[in-house]
Amino acid sequence: MSTLRILHLTGSAQDEFFCDLSRFYAKGCIAATADPTRYEFHIAYITPDRRWRFPASFSTADIAAATPMDLAAAIATLQARHIDAALPQMFCLPGMTQYRSLLDLLGIPYVGNPAELMALTAHKAQAKAIVAAAGVNVPAGEVLHPGQYPSLQPPVVIKPESADNSTGVTLVRDQADYEAALKTAFGHADQVLVETYIAPGREVRCGILDVEGDLMALPLEEYPVNSANLPIRNYADKLQRNDSGELTKSQPTSSLVAPDDPITATVHTAAKLCHRALNCRHYSLFDFRIDALGAPWFLEAGLYCSFSPSSVISTMARAANVPLEKLLEINLKAALSSR
């Protein structure tokens, strides 16, 4: 059997932070899944000036040595390499939408959700409306534009309507704090989502893996929130930079939820409803808040996976006895079947 030519679509057309984020996860994926008997990996690295490079690795030297190209030259390079499938590992909005659409135009199948769904779920309120119509609990919320003021009474969570990694998110317990929280959130997006805070609350993530049409709900990952001093997750809980300025994951504080925990079955049911309602492809990932009665409330969808060992879905799959190599194989098979 010939090796598959796999493109790692990486970098960012937006800013250096997302370049660093993409490089961090893609390096982990390549290191963990390299198998020359099965895969021939190719790297496409996009920078914020929207130039393309095809480096041999993610080392600083190799990236610097790679010839920067415009889109036309990059397309010619991709066509010359006869790519079989792509792993999109760009986490900025253009990367999740425009560059996936480019793969569609070039006829390159790729793992993960299509560009139009990534665009939809980038706007949290839109995703909430769809899953609510499917019968999933969602917190009461409203979308604000600059100059508007919340009508919801605190406690509420104020967040950018289209940002990730908990950037610009604030828990407001008093109306006097609305102005500062709105200013913070509007610093990251043109629209802001205000939603009722679910207390006392547990916070979990649930991954769904589509295995040849059957939805497999993966073990839940729980984050240590509490109503006293850690009511919501923030950016520092997820990503940090080391002394060299390199982006790293924060020290793991999450834990897997026991399969017999009462919330597991209810969250699995809700996550499958979300997956079907949004018409997800290959896999999905959802954040839920659990109320005092054990009912899950949908917070947002994060429909991406880097296939790095430290990626959330990879961690969940490993706990379900699906090693990373098998996880990648399942998803590549699904992508290639759409040809």
N, C-alpha and C positions, 0 to 999 in steps of 0.2 A: 504494500500500500504506500503511495507517495505521501510525502509530508505535506501538511497544509500550510500555505503561506498566510500568516496571520498579521494583520496590521494593528499596531498599538497606536491609536489616534490620541495624541497627548498635547499638553501645553494649554495655552489660553489665548483667546483673541481679545481678552478684556483687561487683565492686569497681571502683575508679577506674582501676587499672592496665589492666584489660581494656577499659574504656571508651576509654582512650587508645590501646590497641593497635588496637581496631576502627576508631576515627576515623582513625588514621594510614593504615591500609591502604585504607579506603573512600574517603578523600579522593584517594588516588592513582588508584584505579580510576575514579572519576567524572571526574577531570581528563583521564585518558588515553582514555576510551571515549565521552565525550559526543559525541553525534551527533543533533542535533534532527530530522534527517530520518528517523531510525530509532527513537530511544528518547526516552521522556519519563521522566526519573528522578524518583523520590520517595524521600525519606529518612525512615525511622523510627528514632528514637534513644531507646534505653531506658537508664535510669540505675539505679544500685544499689537505689534505693527502689522499683524496678519501675514507675515512672511512664514514660509514653510521651510523646514530643514528635515533631512533624513539622516540623523546621526547613527553611528554604530552602537552607541550606548548612551546612557544619561550622564556620563562623566562631563565635567565642565570642558575638558579638552576636546572631547568628541563633538559636543554641541557647537563649540566655537569653530571647529574644523569643517563642519558641515556647511555646504553652500546654501545661502538663503535664496529662496525662490518665490516668485509670484504664483498666483493661483494657477495660471495656465501651465507653467512649468511643473508645478506640483501634480496636476492632473496627468500630465504626460508621464511623469515618473511613476505614479500609481498604476497607470495602464501598462507601462512597460514591465512592472513587477508582477503582474497577473495575480493580484491579491485574491485569496479565496474567501476570506471573511475578516471582519474588523472587530476589535474591542474598543469601543469609545471610552476614553478615560479623561475627557475634558469636563470640568465641573462648573465652568462659567456658563451663563445663559446662552451666548452664541455657540459655545461648544456643544451644549445639550440640544440645540435646535438647528441652527444653520448648518453646522458641520455634519450632523446626522442626516439632514436633508441632502447634503452634497453626496454622501455615501449612497443614498437612495437614487439620486440622479445618475451616479456612475455605475449603478447595478452591483454594488458591493454589499452583500448581506452583512449584517452586524448584530452582535449580541445586545439584548436589552430593548428598552421601550422606544417606540418611534418618536420622531421629532415633534409631531403635533401633540402627543400626550405629554412629552417633557415640557412643552410650552404651556400647556394647560395647567399642569400641576405645579409649575413655577409660581403660579398665582394661587396662594393658599385658599382664598375665599372661593375660587372656582372649584377646586377639588372638594372643599367642604360641602358645597351645594350638591355636587353629584353624589357623594357618598351618603349625604343626608337623605336624598331622594330614594336611595336603596334601603333605607331603614336603619342606618348606623347613627348612633348618638353623636352630635357635634355640639360644642359649646355655643351659646348665643354669641353673635359677633356682628360687627359692622366694619365697613371699609371707609376710611377717611381720606380726603384729599387735603393738601395744604390749606390752612385757614379754618378747617372744620374742627369741631370739638366733640368728644364722645358723649353719647346719650346714656350709655351703660353706666351703672353705678359700680364702684369698686367693691371688692377686689377684681381687677381685670389684668390681663396680660396684653401689653402693647408691643407689636412687632412689625418689622417691615413686611409688606405683603408679598415681596418676591426676593427674599434673601435667605441664605442657608447658614448652617453652623452656629445658630443662635446669635448672630451678630445683630446688635441693636434691639435686643429683647429686654423688656423691663416688666416686673410685676409691680403694679400700682395698688396700694391699699388705701390711699387717701386722694380725694379729688385735687388737693393742693399740689400733688406730684404729677398731674397730667401733663402740664406744659413741658417739664423737663423730659419726661418719657417720650412725648410726641416729637420733640426736637431730636432726640437720639434716634428714634426710628426713621424719621424723615431724612436723616443723614445718610441712610442706606437705600432708600427707595422713594418713589414719587407717590406711593400709596401706602397706607398703614392699616393693619388689621388690629382691631380691638376686640378681645373676646373674654368672656367670663372665665374667671380662674376656678378650676375644679379642685376643691380642697376636701379633706387633707391631702389625698392623692398619692398614688404610686405612679411611676412613669415607666412605660415599657415600650419596646419596639418589637414588631413581629415581621418576620420575613416569610414570603411565599415563594415557592419554587414550582414552576410548571414542568412536570415530568411527563412528556408525551401526552398532554391533555389533562392529566390528573394534578390537582393542586395539592402540594405538600406544604403544610404549615410547619415552620421551623420552630425550634425552642425559643421562648421569649427571652429577651435581654432586658434586665431591669436596672434602672439608674437610681442611685441613693439620694432621692429628694426627701425633704421633710419640711413641715410647715414652719419650723422655728428659724433655722439659719440657712437652709438650702431649698427654698420652695420651688425653684425652677432650675433647669440646666442653663448654663451660660457658655460663652465661647471658650473660656479657660478650661472648662470640663472636657473639651473635645480636642483642641489643637494648641500647641505651644511652639516656640522657637527655642532651639538650643543655643549654647554659647557662641556657636559659629554662625548663627543666623538661619540654620536649616530648619525647615518645618518638621515637627514631629508630633506624634499623637501624645496626648496627656497620659499620665500613668493610669492604667485601667482601674476604674472604680465600679464598673458594671458587673453584674453577676447573672448567671442563667437562672431562670425561674424553674422550680421543680415541676415536672410534668403533671403531678397530682395537685398542684396548687389550684384552688378554685377559680382563679382568673384565667388559667391557661385555655380552657375550652371555650370560654366566652370571647376571649381576644382572638383566638384562632377563627371562630365563626365570623367575627366582625371583620377581620383582615381578609378573609376569602370574599366576603361581600364587597369590600373595597376594591379588591383585585378585579372582580368581575364587573363591577359598576364602572370602573375607569377603563375597562378593556385593556388591562396590562398584558405585556408580552414577556415571556421567558421567566421573569421574576418580579417581585415587588417588595417594598419595605414601608411600613407604616408606624407612626408614633401614636401612642394612646396614653391618655391619662385615666387612671382608675379612681372612681369616687369611693366614698365611704361604704357604699353598698356592694362594691365589687363590680360595678358596671363600667365598661370601657367607653371612653369618649375620644373620638378621632381628633388628632391635632394636625397632622400633615403627612404627606407622602414624600418619600425620598427614593425615587425610582432609578437608582444607579448602584452599580457594584463594580469595584475595580479588580476583583479577583486577586487581590493581595491577601496574604494570610491575616492581616490586621483589619481587613474590611469586615463590616458588620455581618453581611450575609455569609461570608466565608466562615466566620466564627460560629454562627448559628448552624450552618450546614455541617461543620466538623462535629458539633455536639450531637447532630442527628446521624452520625456515622456516614456522612457524605464528605469524603476528603476533598481538598481543593482540586486535585487533578480530575476527580469525577465530576465535581461541580462545573468545571470549565468544559469538560467533555459533553455534559448534558446540554449546556447552553450553546456550544458551538454546533452540536447536532441540530438543535432547534433552529438556529439561524440559517444553517445550510439547507435545511429542508424547505425553506421559503423561496429558494432559487427557482 
